[in-house]
């Protein structure tokens, strides 16, 4: 998926890419989403996400990464909060 594919969607608050069979995401892909609160990335084929990929989304509160093949690299994470509301 090209980095600029989401340009012009800065006011979007919810995005679902569920089941889209993406295998990788560039770390700048979500840069236009400064207002995004909910991101659904379940049922993709992701094995790795750059730790900086969510840096452009300060309001992100709901993230679904289920049913992927992600591996967590503890040494690359600054903080992992798995608290459930």
N, C-alpha and C positions, 0 to 999 in steps of 0.2 A: 504494500500500500504506500503510495507516494506521500511524502511529508506534507505537501500543500493541499491535500484532498479535502481537508476540513476548513480551509480558509473562508472567512466570512460568516462563520457560525459561532462567534464569540458569545452570544447571548444564550446559547443552548444550555439547559440545566440538566438534561438527562440524555444519555446515549447508550444504545445497546448494539453491540456487534456480535451478539450471541450466535454461535453456530456457523460463523462465516468462514471457518477453515483457514484462518490466518495462522501462519507458522511463526511469524516474527513481526515486531512493531519497532519502528525507529523511535529513539528516545524523544524526538521533537514532534512526534505525530499529534500529541494532544496540546501543543503549545497554544492554539487558538481558543482553548476552552477555559478561560479564566473564571467563568461563572458555573462550571459544571459541578453538580452536587451528586449525581448518581451515574455510575459507569458500570455497564454489564459486559464483561469479557468472558463469560462462561462458554463452555463447549467449543473452544478454539483448539488449536494444536500447538499452543505455546509451550516452550520448554525453558525459556529465559526471558526476563524483563529487566532492562537496565534500571537500576535503583533510582535514577533521576527522571524516569518517564512520567511520574506524577507530580513533579516539581512545579509545573505550570498551573496546577489546579488547587488553589488554596482552600476552596470551599468543598472539595470532594469529601463526602461523608459516607456514601454507600458504594462499595466496590465488590463486585462478584467475579472471582477468578476460578470458580469451581469447574471441575471436569477438564482441567488442563494437565499438562505433564510438567508443571513447574518444579524446579528444584530451588530450594532456598540456600543461598550462600551467606551464612551468618556473618562472615567477615566483611561483606559488602553492604550490610544493612546498618543504618544508624539507629533505627527504631522500628519494631514490629509490634503493633498493638492489635491483638486479636480479641479484645473485650467485646462482649455481646451486650446490646442494650436490652 
